[in-house]
């Protein structure tokens, strides 16, 4: 091992940490080399003073070798304790280090999944035939299946589960490998195996519970081309369901191998007709996927089949996948894997929906979308599977950015990009361990994109999408006054800075293109807010009402020898203060907080409050108008604010769960800079306007101070400014700077949420 003196990222003392620690990814700044588990442990002892680790395994992915460890105390294996050192397989250089360390007390009650299961397998059925001297061979045959489901195949959303399905809904495939013994064919090959669960210790009490839906082992003497008849299922005649699951798992595993991931040491086993519940589950420890038969048979929908296979892939790459955000990430990965498969053949009919068939034939709403634009990640909140957080299904929060990157990449680079994105995602997941959070997983995927396809823009696409959902954020958010008052070609600007990285910052430096001042902050930035003032040079030709953008380059150092994060920011201003034809209406009204109810996806009920503003002015909104909005709220990310004009039913979105750090938002949303507001151009001011404020997260209430809509009659001249520091009473310093063109990545974009001059932050290629 080539040795380097590495500074500590966290002071972890002793054989294991003495206090619970969140998961963390470290990207070493200096080259460090590892060729064995022992060398990896030396590195960890040197870098983190972390000793007493136990070897778990050595795994490989497309480009990397992962040396995996857990902490050396009782139940650590059953717990989610994880340390993963990922090394470039060719160069032996350490790519990243993932740690999720736990206090021993947290793991006292942890148990490994050793639940017993009793399976009837094809081998048990044909074993006597083998004993009698009959050979076992692999033959090819034909399958008749839904691909992916009848509703999608027919593009008929009126289709019901009880309907007789047209022949046109089926796809006939040949050359499918199965096992043949003595003229009988079994659904088994080297990749997948159909089994029948006879009994399973589902509740972990040590007692096997008989499966009420035992269907036996499905066989055929020729092919597997039967069409479905749901009446057959009542008699446990399930050849169609077994055929569906076998075909889609087999096809997907072959595709996974084509991508370079040969991760299953044994065939993936499934029971296509398990129990009588409307639920399907993948069990890694028992190596079996079971498909439910509640309101509908889950195995009739390829999306359900591939979703569960996605879990098996995930579990095989990271065997102790639990705690942290793994519940939501795992569900999102399963949804992505299903949607990715269907997108190869179907790019037009409901591409952003999974479970199109099973989801509408269920006891609950279980279709999910992969384009939930309003889903936002909130640090510090738990993300188990199938719950609502901040108003969105957490499964969709993770699947949406992944799938939108896939679509964008294919649109830009063509079909080869499909395999590229699929590879990147699994390569990123392979470098993780238990307890992972969404930001951890996002960083690992971005790093995988940079390594697998360094000449592409895939990493940029992932960064932009993860930032749009607040999964990745800027290290620091800038806030400044909205309006710039210039005197003698200069303006003093007060900046508020917030550390939103979720980590302790060692040092932060910002250099500005239009200023000689440098903002340099050390550990003090780790407190809630820091303030700084800079002098900005403004060109003499700049006129009132024009936009002015202050550009900044930043370097954030979390640790002396971790790669610093470099960013490019733009802070937008409008020169001079607009004069409005109507004064905003003062409300001083308490907003409605969301309320909580019990359980699952119905965990939160939104709070909604509407406000009316009646204007008698017959003037039309012209080329220069503004919507005034002044809200106080401790957690602006809870809120969506819309405006509806007097005529028609158009709803204009003013704010959509923005990641605003300040507790007050006081902005003029100006038509010339905000495309959404500009949609109101040509509307008459006359009539009753409706402002609606929706709160979708429990726990914080706020206040609508004032709001309004008016034309802009002119602008105040710079000479009228009495305060050089620009603390204008009409804006309260709430303009936000961001590095995300969608307005959700860091500080609030506010009035310029869609302004074309906002510069998207570009993480450099050597930056995680």
N, C-alpha and C positions, 0 to 999 in steps of 0.2 A: 504494500500500500504506500503510495506517495504521500508523505505526511505534510500537513499544513497546520499552523497554529490557528485554531478556530475559536472565536469568541463565543461566549454563551448566549444563546437566544433567550433561554429562560433558566433561572437558577433552580434546577431540579437536583436535590441533594439526596444521597442515600441510594439504596437499592431500588426504591420506587418513590414516586412523589408523595409528599405528606399532605397534599390538599388536592381536590379535584381540579383538573385542568381541561380547558376546552381543546378541541382538536386544532391542529396547526400544520401548515405546510411551510417548509423552509426551502429556499432555493439558494444553495451556496454560491457566493460571488467569486470565490477562487476555485480553481480546479482541485477536486478531491477524487481519489481513485480507490476503488474497492474491488477485490476479486474473490472474496469469500465471506461467509457469515461471520467468521471470527474478526476479519478486518472491519466489517460493518459495525460490529459491537465495539471495537476499539474506537472507531469514529464517533459513535454515539456517546461513549464514555468521555471522549475528549471534547466533543462539542457541547454536550448537555450535562456533563458529570453524571450521566445516566448509566448505572451498572446493574447487574443482577437480572439482566434480560434472559429469557428462555427462547431458544430457536423454535419457531413454528414451522416454517417451510421456506423453500426457495422456489419461486414461480417465474415463468417467463411470459412475455407478451411479444408484440411485433418487433419492438426495438429495444426492449429492456429486460433486465433481470430484477426481480423484487426479492430482497432479503427481508423476511417477515419475522417479527418477534412479539412476545407478550411479556408482561411483567411477572416477576417470579414470586407470586404469592398464591395462596389457595383460591381456587375458583376464577383465576384470571383468564383461563381459557374459555370458560363459560361466559365470562363478562366480555365487554367489548374492548378491553385493553389492546392497543395496537401500536406497533412501531414498524414502519415500512421504509426501507432504504431502497430507492429505485436507481439502478445503475444502467448506463448505456451498455448494451451487450457487447458491442464492438470495441469501444474505447475504454470501457470500465470506469468512466467518469460518473460521479454521483449526479443524477439529474434533479432529484428532489428527495426530501425526507418528510414523511408524514408521521405525526405522533398523536395518539389519543391516550392519555395517561389518566389512571383512576386511583383513588384512594382505596386501600384494601377493604375498608368498611363498606364501600359501595357494592362490593361483589360478594358479600357473605351469603346472600340468598340466591345467587346466580346458579343456574343449572344448565348443563348441556342437553341438547335434544337427543335423548337416547330412547325415545318412545318406540316400542316394538310395533311391527306391522307384519301381517300375514298376507302374502301375495300368492296368487295362482299365476304362474308364468307359462309361456309357451313351452319352455323346456320341460316343465313338470308334465305337460300333456304329451309331448312327443318322446319323452325319455324311454318308455317301454319299446317304442318303435326303433329307436337307436340301438337298444340292447338286443333287439331281434336281428340286427345286422343291416337295417335300412340306413342309407347314407343321408347326411344332412347337407343340403345344397342351397345356394342363393339363386333364385330365378327372378325374372322380371314379369310383371303383370300390369293390368290396367286398373285405374281407379276412377270412380265417378264422385265428384265432390262439389261443394260450393266453394267458389274462390273469388272474393272472400266470404260472401254471404248472398242469399237470394235477393234481398232488398237492393244491394249495391249492383249485383249482376243485371237485374231488371230495371234498375233506376226507378223503382216504384215504392214510394214512401207510404203508400196505403196498404201494403202487403201485411198480413197478420200471420202469426205463428200457426193458427188453426187452419189457414188456407192450404189448399192443394197447390203445390209449387209447380210452375210450368217447367217443362223440359229445358227451356231456354236458360234457366237459372243455373244449370249444371255445367261443369267443365270435365271433359274426359281426358285423362292423362295416361300415357303408357310408359313402359320401361321403369316401373317402380320396383325396387328390389325388395323381395320378401324371402322368408325361409320356407323351404319345402322338404317334407319328410314323408316318404311312402305315399306320394301323390296328394298330400294335404298341405295347403299353404297357410302359413302363420304370419301374423303381422309382427315381424321381427327382422331386423338386420343389424349391422354393426353400429348404427346411429340411434335407433329408436326401437322400443319394444312395447307392445300392448300387453297389459296385465289386468288382473281382476283382484281388487282388494277384497279379501274375505273378512278381515278384521283389522282394527287399528286402535291403538291407545291414544285417541284424540285428546282427551283431557289430561293426560300425563299422570293418571293415578295408578298406573301399573297393570290395569285390567284391559284386555283387548275387547273392543266393542264390535260386534258383527255388523258388516255393511248390509243395509236393507236392500241394496240394488245390485246384488251380485248377478253378473250376466255371463260368467264363464269366459273361456278363451274363444275369440272369434276366429273361425277358419273358413277356408274356401278350397274347392277343388279346381277352380279355374281363375277367375278374376274377382275384383271387388267393385262391382259396378251397380250395386243396388241403389235405388232412389229412396229417399227418406219417406217414412210414413209414421207420424207420431203415435199412431195406435200400436205400432210395433213395440215402442218403448215400454208401453204398459205391460207387455208380455216379455220384457227383458230381451227383446230381439234388437240388438244395437249395432249391427254391422255397419250401418251408415255412419254412426257417431265414431266408432273405432277407426273407420276408414278416413274420416275427416281429420281426426287428431293425428293419426299416423302420417298421412300425406303431408300435412302442413308442418309438423315438427321435423320430419325427415328433410323436406325441402329447405327449411330454414337452417337446420344444422349443417347441411351441405353448403349453403351460402356462407354461413359463419366460417366454415373451414376454408372456403374460397377467399375470405377476407384475411385469413392467416391465423385464426383462433381455433386450434384443435384442442379443446379444453375438457372434453368429456371422456374420462377413462373407461366408462361403461355406457352402454346405450341409455338414452333418456327413457324412463319408464312412465307410462300413463295409464290411468283408468278413466275411460271416456264416459262412464255411467256410474258415478259414485254418490251414494246418499240421495236424499230427497230435498236438499237445500239449494237455494238459488245462489250458489257460490262455488268458485273454483280456487284451488290452492296448490302452490308448488312447495314440496318438502325436500330440501336438499339432503338432510341427514338420511332420509329413507329412499332418496333417489326416485321420487314418484311425483307426478302431477295428477291431481284428481279433478275431474270436471263434474260440476253439480248438475242436478236434474230437478230444479224447482218449478217455477212457472214455465220455464222453457229449458231445453237441453243445451247447456252452455257450449258443448262441442259442435253445435251446428254453426257457430260463428268463428271464423278463422281468427278474428281479432282477439277473441278470448284465448284461443289456443296459443297464439304467438305472444300475447301478453304474459301468460304464465311461463312460456319458454324463456321470455326475457328475464323473468325472475331467476330461472335456473342458470342462465348465462351469468347474470349478476352474482348469484351466490357461488358459482364455481370460480369466478375471478377473485372474489373476496369472500372467503368462507365464513367469517364471523361478521356478517353484514347485519348490524343492529345498532340501536341507540343513535343519538344525534338526529340528523335529518334523514336517516336511511329509509324510514318508512315512506316518506313522500318521494324521495329520490327514486327508490325502487319501483314504486307505482308509476312514476313518470317515465322511467326507463322502459317498463313493460308496455305502456301506452305508445311510446315512441317506436319500439321494435315492431309492434303491430301496424302502426300507421306507415312506417317506412316500407314495410312489405307491400301493403296495398298501394302505396304511391308509385311503385314501379310499374303497375299496370293501370292505375286509375288516378289521373291527376285532375279530374274535372268534377266528379260527382262526390260531394261531401268529403273532400280529402282531409278536412280538419276535424273529423268526427271518428271516434273509435267505438266499437261495439254497436254499429248501426242496426244490427239484427237483434242480438241478445239484449241490448240496452232498452229496446222498446217493448220487449216481451219479458217483463220482469216485474217483481213486486215493488220495486223502487226505481227511481231514476238513476240509471247507471251508465248511460252514454256519457262520454266525456269529450271535451273539445281540446284541441291542441293549438288554439289561437286566442287564448284568454289574455287579451291585451291589457286588461286592468289588474292582472295578478301582480302582487308586489311582495317581495321578501322583507321581513322585519327582523333584524338581528335580535337575538335574545329570546325569541319565541320558539316553542317546540313545534316540530313538523313531523308528526307521525302520519301514517297513511290515512287517506279517506276523510279528512276533516277540513273544515273551513277555517282559514286564517286570514284576517283582514279582508273578509268578504269573498275570497276565492277558494275554490277547491285546491288544496295543496298539491295534489297529483298533477293538476294542470299547470301549476306554477313552474314545475320542473320540465314537463314535456313540451310546453309551448316554445321556449327558446330553442330547444334542440330541434324540433320539427320545423320551425320557421327558418333556422339556419339551413336545414336540408333543402327546403324549397328555394331559398335565395341562391344557394350554391349551385343547384341544378340549373336554375334560370340563367345564371351567369356563365357557368362552365360546362353545361351539358350533362349528359347521363353519367359519364365517369365520376362526376362529383358525388353521386349517390353512394358508391362504395367508399369513397374517401371519407365522407362524413360519418358513415357507420363505423369505419375503422377508428377514426379519431375518438369517438365517444367511448367505445369499449377499451381502447388503449388508455384513455384518461382514467377510467374507472379502475382498471387493473392496478394502478399505482396507489390505491387508497386502502384503508382498513376500516375497522369498526368505528362507530361514533362520528362518522364524517358529516359535515354540514354542507349546505348548498354552495356557499362561497368556496370551500375547500375543493369540492368536486368540480366547480366551474374553473378554478385555477388549474387543476390537473388536466382538464380537457383542453384548455387553451394551450398549455405547455405541450400536450400531445399533438395538437394541430401544428404548432411551430416546428416540432421535431419531424413529424411525418411528412409534411408538405411545406417546407420552408419558403418556397417560391410562390406560394398561393396567398390569397387573402382570407383563408378560412379562419385563422385565429382572430382576425379583425371582425369577421362576421359573428363569431361566438362572443367576443367581447361586447360588441354592440348589443346583441340580444340579451346577454346576461345583465348588462347595465340597464337595459330598458325595464327589467323586472326587479331592479335593485338587488339582484343576487351578487353582482360585482358592483362596487361603488368606487368613486374617487377616493383617494386617501384623505383629501381635504376638500371641503366645500367653501367657496368664496361667496360672500354677500356684500353688495354695495348699493348705494342709492340708485334709483332708477334714472334720475335726471341729472345731467351734468351741467353745472353752471360755470362758464369759462370766463376768466378775466386775464387779459394780456397773454392769451394763448396758452394759459395753464389752468389747471383745476386741481385742487386738493381733494382726494377721494379717501373716505373712511372705509376700511375693509373689516368685515367680521369673518373670522376663520374658525371652522369646526373640524375636528378630527372625526371622520366618519369611517375610518378604515377598520375599526373593531380591534386594533392592535395599539400597543404603545409605540409612539414615534420617537426615534432617537434624535433625528433632526429633520428640518423641513426648510427648503430654500425655494423662493419664487423670484424669478427675474422677468421684468416687464419690457416689452418691445418699445413702448412709448413713454418709458420713465427710466431715470437713472437710479431710482431707489430699488433696493433689494429687500425683500421680506425674508428674514432668517430667524427661525424659531427652533428651540430645542425641546426639552421635555415638557416645557410649560404648555405646549399645544395639547397635551393629553388631558387637560382640564376641559370643561364644557365649551368655552369659547375664548378666543384670543382676538385682540383688535390691533390694527395697524393702520397707518395713514401714509399714503404715497402721493407725490406730485406728478401729475400726468401732463404731457405735452400734447396739445390739440392743434391740428393744422389751422392756420388763419382762414382757410377757405371753407371751413365747416360752418354750416348754416343751422339756425334754429329748426328743430323738427327732424334733423338728420340723425341717423344712427351713428354711433361711434363705438368701436370695439377695442377694448384693451386686451392685448394678447400677452399671455404669460407662459413661461416654461418653468416646470417645477421638478424638484428632485426630493423624494421622500425616502429617508433611510430608517429602517426599523431596527437594524442591528449592524454593527460595524462590518460584519462579513457576510451579510445576506444581500442579495442583489437589490440595489435601490430601485424604487419605482419612479420612472420618468413620465411626465405628462405634459400635454399642451392644452391650455385652457383659453377660453375667451370670455371676457366679462363685458356684456353689452350695456350701452347707455343710450339715452336720447338727449341731444343737446337742447337745453332750455326746457321750461315747464309748460305744458299745454294749458290753454284756457278753454274751459268747457262751457257749452251753451246751457247746461243744466247742472245744478249742484247735486251731488250724490245724496240720496235719501238716507237719513240717519235711522237705523233700526235699534241698535243696542239690544239685540234679541238673543236669548239663549238658544243654542242649537240643540237638536234632538240627538242624544247619544244612541248608538246601537244597543239593543237589549240581548240578553243571553237566554237561551233555552237549552234543554238537555240534549246532549248527544250528537255525535256524527256530523253529517253534512248539514244538519239543521241547527248547529250549535249557536249561530248568531242570527238575529233578525235586525235588519237595517233600521236606522233611524232616519226619517225624512221630514224635512220642514220646508215649506214653500213660502215665498214672499212676493207681494204684488206691488207694482209701480205703474201708476196711470199717468200718462202724459197727454196734454192737449195740443202739443206742438205738431203741426202737420208737415214739418220739414222732413225731408228724406235723408237717410244716412248717406253721406257723400264719400269722397275719397279719403277723408281724414276724420275718423271718429274713434271713440274710446268707450270701453266698458270699465267702470270703476268697481273695485272689489276690495273690501277691507274686512278681514276675518282674523279673529284671535282663536288659536287652538293650540294646545300643547303637542299635538301629534297630527300635523297636517296630512300625513299619509293616510289618515282615516277617511278623508273627505273627497267627495266628488261634487263639483258645482257646475250646474248647467243653466242656460238662459234660453227661454222660449219667447219669441216675438208675439205681438198681438194677433197676427194673422198667420194661419197655418199651424202645423204641428212639429216644425223643426226644432230640435233641441241642440243648442250649441254648447259644446263642452268648454268650460273655462279652466277648470282644474280637474285632474283625474288621479287622485291618490299619489300626489307628487312627494318626493323624498325631500321635503323642506325641513331644514333643521331649526329654523327660527320659529318662535311661537306666535308670530304675527305676520300676516300677509296683507300688504296694502299696496295695490298696484293699479296702474292704468293700462288695461289691455288694449293696445292701439291697433287699429285695423291695418295700418300700413306695414306692421311687423308681425302680425298674428293671423295666419291663414284661416284659422277656425273662426275668429271674430270677423274677419273680412267677408265671410259668407253672408253676413247680415247686410252687406252693402246693397242699397236700393230700397231697403225696408223703410216704411214711414215710422217716425217716432210716435205717432198718435196711437193711443190705445193702451191696453194693459199688458205690461211685460211681466213675466214670471221667472223668478230666480229660485232654483231648487237646490238645496244642500242635502246630500246623502252621506250619512256616517255609517260605515260598515264594520267598525271594530269597537268592541266594548271597552269602557274604562276611562275615557276622557271626553269631556264635553267642551264646548267652546261658545263663541259669541260672534254673530254677524254684526259688525259695527255699522257699516254703511255699504251702499251699492248704488249703481245708476248707469245710465247710458246717455251719451250726448255726442253731438258733433264737436269738433275742435275748431274754435273760431280764430285761433292764433296761438302764439307762444310768447312767454315772457322773455324779455331781452336780457342778455347777460349782465348789462349794467344795473338791472334791478336787483341782482343778487346781493344780499347783505351778509351772507355767511359763506366764506370761501371754502369751508370744509364740506359743503354739499349735504348737510343734514337737513334736507328739504322736508318741511312739515307735511308735504303731500305724499311722501313715499315711505318714511320710517325705515329707510335702509333695507328694504326687503328684496331688492333685485338680486337674483342668484346667478352665479357663474357655474357653468357645467362643462363637462367634457363629453356629453352625450346628446346627439342631435334629436333624440326622441323626447328629451325633457324628463327623464326619470333616473338618470344614472347617478347623480350626486346632488349638488345644490339645486334649488328650484330654478328653472328657466323663467318662471313667472311670465312677464309680459312678452318676452321673446321666445315663448315655448316652441314656436314653429318658425322662428326667424332664420332666414337662409344664411345669414352671416355667422351663425354660431358654429364654431369649429369643433368637430368631433375629436375627442381625446384619442391620441394614437399611442398605444403602449409600444415601446420599442421592442425589437425582436429579442433583445437580451433581458427582457423584463417579464416576470411571471404574470 
